[in-house]
Amino acid sequence: MDSQILLDLVRVKMPYGKYKDWLICSLPEPYLVWYREKGFPAGKLGQLLATMYEIKANGLEYLLQPLKKQ
C-alpha cells in the first residue's frame, strides 16, 4: 500500500455532501458503508473512501493514530 494514501486519510477533507470539510479519517462508518453500497466515486477520493471503509470495517483505525499526531 502506498504510504501517501494513509497520510491523505488524515489530511484530506471531504469536498462535498453532508460531511463536507470532515477529514476522511473522521467520517462515520455508516456513511462509508452507504458509499460502498452505492459505489465509491472515481479517482483519488473514491480510493481514499474505499481505503477508509476497509480500515474501519476491520477495526484498524489505531494504525492512523501516529499519523494524526504528525
Secondary structure, DSSP 8 states (H G I E B T S, - for coil): --HHHHHHHTT-B--SSTTTT-BGGGS-HHHHHHHHHH---SHHHHHHHHHHHHHHHTT-GGGGHHHHT-
